[in-house]
Amino acid sequence: MAVEMKKELLSVKDVKQITGWSLSTIYKLVKSGQLKSINVPNTPISIRTTELDALLNGAFNEQN
């Protein structure tokens, strides 16, 4: 049985690849607090997959 591992933390580049958003858009979302990030020592901005999911689900729900 294969187990699929889902990354818990994403980089800004990961978010760009997943969403297709520009880096500047992602940084603006982080700065505004719409996309929450966490501080990991010696690491660039890290975003929990749950935070990205919440933002995407919220945006989807607002459109419907």
C-alpha positions in Angstrom: 0.0 0.0 0.0 1.5 3.4 -1.1 1.2 6.3 1.3 1.0 9.7 -0.2 2.9 12.3 1.8 1.5 15.8 1.7 3.9 18.7 2.4 2.8 20.5 5.6 4.9 23.6 4.9 5.1 25.4 1.5 7.5 27.9 0.2 6.4 31.0 -1.7 7.6 29.2 -4.9 5.4 26.2 -4.0 2.4 28.4 -3.6 3.2 30.0 -7.0 3.4 26.6 -8.6 0.1 25.4 -7.0 -2.0 28.6 -7.6 -0.4 30.2 -10.6 -0.3 33.5 -8.7 2.7 35.9 -9.1 5.3 36.1 -6.3 4.3 39.7 -5.7 0.6 38.7 -5.2 1.7 36.0 -2.7 3.9 38.4 -0.8 1.0 41.0 -0.7 -1.3 38.3 0.7 1.2 37.4 3.4 1.9 41.0 4.3 -1.9 41.8 4.5 -2.5 38.7 6.7 -4.8 37.1 4.2 -2.3 34.3 3.8 -0.8 33.5 7.2 2.9 32.4 7.3 5.1 31.1 10.0 8.6 31.8 11.0 11.0 28.9 10.6 14.6 29.8 11.6 17.0 30.0 8.6 14.2 29.5 6.1 12.4 31.8 3.8 8.6 32.4 4.3 6.8 29.2 5.1 3.1 28.7 4.6 1.1 25.8 6.1 -0.9 23.9 3.5 -4.0 24.3 5.8 -3.6 28.1 5.5 -3.5 28.0 1.7 -6.4 25.6 1.6 -8.4 28.0 3.9 -7.7 31.0 1.7 -8.6 29.1 -1.5 -11.8 27.7 0.0 -12.7 31.1 1.3 -12.2 32.7 -2.1 -14.2 29.9 -3.7 -17.0 30.3 -1.2 -17.2 34.0 -1.7 -17.7 33.6 -5.5 -20.6 31.2 -5.0 
